[in-house]
Amino acid sequence: MVVVPRTLTQERIKKLLDDKKLWIQQKIALHPQTQVASEKQYVSGEAYSYLGRNYRLKVNEGELTPVKLSQGRLTMSVPKGSSESKLIKYALTSWFRRRAELKLREKIIRYSPIVGVETNGYKVKEFQSRWGSCTPSGRVDMNWKIIMAPNRVVDYVVVHELCHLKQHDHSPQFWKLVESIMPDYLESKEWLRVHGASLMV
């Protein structure tokens, strides 16, 4: 449902919707109510994406150990019991968050001088409907789940947020700045629109 002033003509309404089409689609895709509930069973053999590449999970029985990426697999140990799936999900989420903190920091350090900005730190968080944000003080906050996307898409999200330190809106000037750093940014933007809701543990 779209709510508009009565004074707007049909042509004006259509133009507004057309102009905001990509933005609307992105917001719908990211809204938690539209996201498909995870069908993961948290058992050996399931695939989890890290920087766009799928890794199979290998769960061993034993004393609880953190997740490790080893020989192309995500491995961990968990004691036998009724809470196995919860422990595995918690361990996987912790692993992805740690990876996100490391990789996103590397990318922020790499792209900040290219964009021509200085950040006032960064923080990895979990957002319900966005991939990142900037605080008025210049801190960059990133959604840890983006680390599951392809590497180029992660780069795009980092560049996007850093560009907001220069241009605080989504004006044509903002997108020109993004394009000057990532000429193919539209591909990553579209990838997120289509696949963003599937990035979950």
C-alpha positions as CSV (number, residue, x, y, z in Angstrom):
1,M,0.0,0.0,0.0
2,V,1.2,3.5,-0.9
3,V,0.0,6.6,0.9
4,V,0.2,9.8,-1.1
5,P,-1.4,13.3,-0.8
6,R,-4.7,13.6,-2.7
7,T,-3.3,16.5,-4.7
8,L,-0.8,14.3,-6.6
9,T,-1.7,13.3,-10.1
10,Q,-1.5,9.7,-11.3
11,E,1.4,10.7,-13.5
12,R,3.3,12.2,-10.6
13,I,2.7,9.1,-8.4
14,K,3.9,6.8,-11.2
15,K,7.0,8.9,-11.7
16,L,7.8,8.9,-8.0
17,L,7.4,5.1,-7.8
18,D,9.5,4.6,-10.9
19,D,12.2,6.8,-9.5
20,K,12.3,5.0,-6.2
21,K,11.8,1.5,-7.6
22,L,15.2,0.1,-6.8
23,W,15.2,1.6,-3.3
24,I,11.7,0.2,-2.6
25,Q,12.7,-3.3,-3.8
26,Q,15.9,-3.2,-1.7
27,K,14.0,-2.2,1.4
28,I,11.4,-4.9,0.8
29,A,14.1,-7.5,0.3
30,L,15.9,-6.5,3.5
31,H,12.8,-6.2,5.7
32,P,12.8,-9.0,8.4
33,Q,9.2,-9.9,7.7
34,T,10.0,-10.8,4.1
35,Q,13.1,-12.8,4.9
36,V,12.8,-16.5,4.6
37,A,13.3,-18.3,7.9
38,S,16.5,-20.3,8.0
39,E,16.0,-23.9,7.1
40,K,19.4,-24.9,8.5
41,Q,19.5,-28.0,10.6
42,Y,23.0,-27.3,11.9
43,V,24.4,-30.7,11.0
44,S,27.4,-32.0,9.1
45,G,27.2,-31.5,5.4
46,E,25.4,-28.2,5.3
47,A,26.9,-25.3,3.4
48,Y,27.6,-21.9,4.8
49,S,28.8,-19.0,2.6
50,Y,31.9,-16.9,3.5
51,L,32.9,-14.1,1.1
52,G,30.7,-15.8,-1.5
53,R,32.2,-19.2,-1.3
54,N,30.4,-22.2,0.2
55,Y,32.1,-24.2,3.0
56,R,30.7,-27.5,4.3
57,L,30.1,-27.9,8.0
58,K,31.7,-30.8,9.8
59,V,30.5,-31.4,13.4
60,N,32.4,-33.8,15.6
61,E,31.1,-35.2,18.9
62,G,33.2,-34.2,21.9
63,E,34.0,-31.3,24.1
64,L,32.7,-28.0,22.8
65,T,35.3,-26.2,20.5
66,P,35.0,-23.1,18.4
67,V,34.5,-23.2,14.7
68,K,37.6,-23.4,12.6
69,L,38.1,-23.0,8.8
70,S,40.3,-25.9,7.9
71,Q,41.0,-27.7,4.6
72,G,38.0,-26.1,3.0
73,R,35.6,-27.0,5.8
74,L,34.1,-25.3,8.8
75,T,34.8,-27.7,11.7
76,M,33.8,-27.8,15.3
77,S,33.1,-30.2,18.2
78,V,30.0,-30.3,20.3
79,P,28.8,-32.5,23.1
80,K,25.9,-34.9,22.4
81,G,22.6,-33.6,23.7
82,S,19.3,-31.8,23.1
83,S,20.9,-28.4,22.6
84,E,23.3,-29.3,19.9
85,S,21.7,-27.2,17.2
86,K,21.6,-24.1,19.4
87,L,25.3,-24.6,20.3
88,I,26.3,-25.0,16.7
89,K,24.3,-22.0,15.6
90,Y,25.9,-19.9,18.3
91,A,29.4,-21.1,17.4
92,L,28.8,-20.4,13.7
93,T,27.5,-16.9,14.5
94,S,30.4,-16.1,16.7
95,W,32.8,-17.3,14.0
96,F,31.2,-15.2,11.3
97,R,31.2,-12.1,13.6
98,R,34.9,-12.5,14.3
99,R,35.7,-12.9,10.6
100,A,33.6,-9.8,9.9
101,E,35.4,-7.7,12.4
102,L,38.8,-8.7,10.8
103,K,37.8,-8.5,7.2
104,L,35.7,-5.3,7.4
105,R,38.5,-3.6,9.3
106,E,41.0,-4.5,6.6
107,K,38.6,-3.2,3.9
108,I,37.8,0.1,5.8
109,I,41.6,0.7,6.1
110,R,42.1,-0.1,2.5
111,Y,39.3,2.1,1.0
112,S,39.4,5.1,3.4
113,P,42.3,6.8,1.6
114,I,40.8,5.9,-1.8
115,V,37.6,7.6,-0.9
116,G,39.5,10.4,0.8
117,V,38.0,10.1,4.3
118,E,39.1,9.3,7.8
119,T,36.8,7.3,10.1
120,N,36.4,7.6,13.8
121,G,36.5,3.9,14.3
122,Y,34.2,1.1,13.2
123,K,31.8,-1.4,14.8
124,V,30.3,-4.7,13.7
125,K,26.6,-5.0,14.6
126,E,23.5,-6.8,13.5
127,F,21.0,-4.7,11.7
128,Q,17.5,-5.8,10.7
129,S,17.1,-3.8,7.5
130,R,20.5,-2.3,6.4
131,W,24.0,-3.3,5.7
132,G,25.8,-0.4,7.3
133,S,25.5,3.1,8.6
134,C,27.6,6.1,9.7
135,T,27.3,8.0,12.9
136,P,27.5,11.8,13.1
137,S,30.9,11.4,14.8
138,G,32.3,9.5,11.7
139,R,32.1,6.0,13.0
140,V,31.2,3.3,10.5
141,D,28.9,0.5,11.7
142,M,28.6,-2.6,9.5
143,N,26.2,-5.6,9.5
144,W,28.3,-8.7,10.2
145,K,26.1,-10.8,7.9
146,I,27.5,-9.0,4.8
147,I,30.7,-11.2,5.3
148,M,28.7,-14.0,3.7
149,A,28.3,-12.1,0.4
150,P,30.9,-12.3,-2.4
151,N,34.0,-10.3,-1.8
152,R,33.2,-7.6,-4.4
153,V,29.8,-7.0,-2.8
154,V,31.4,-6.6,0.6
155,D,33.8,-4.0,-0.9
156,Y,30.8,-2.2,-2.3
157,V,29.1,-2.0,1.1
158,V,32.3,-0.6,2.7
159,V,32.7,1.9,-0.1
160,H,29.1,2.9,0.1
161,E,29.3,3.7,3.8
162,L,32.7,5.5,3.5
163,C,31.2,7.7,0.7
164,H,28.5,8.7,3.1
165,L,31.1,10.4,5.3
166,K,31.5,12.8,2.4
167,Q,27.9,12.8,1.0
168,H,25.3,12.1,3.6
169,D,22.4,11.4,1.3
170,H,21.7,9.3,-1.8
171,S,21.9,12.2,-4.2
172,P,23.3,11.9,-7.8
173,Q,26.5,13.3,-6.4
174,F,26.7,10.5,-3.9
175,W,26.3,7.8,-6.6
176,K,28.8,9.5,-8.8
177,L,31.3,9.3,-5.9
178,V,30.6,5.6,-5.5
179,E,30.9,5.0,-9.2
180,S,34.3,6.9,-9.3
181,I,35.7,4.2,-6.9
182,M,33.6,1.2,-8.1
183,P,32.5,1.7,-11.7
184,D,30.6,-1.6,-11.6
185,Y,28.9,-0.9,-8.3
186,L,25.4,-1.5,-9.8
187,E,26.2,-5.2,-10.1
188,S,26.9,-5.5,-6.4
189,K,23.9,-3.4,-5.6
190,E,21.7,-5.7,-7.6
191,W,23.2,-8.8,-6.1
192,L,22.2,-7.5,-2.7
193,R,18.7,-6.7,-3.8
194,V,18.2,-10.3,-5.1
195,H,20.2,-12.3,-2.6
196,G,20.5,-10.1,0.6
197,A,17.7,-11.8,2.4
198,S,19.4,-15.2,2.1
199,L,22.5,-14.0,4.1
200,M,21.9,-15.7,7.4
201,V,23.3,-18.4,9.7
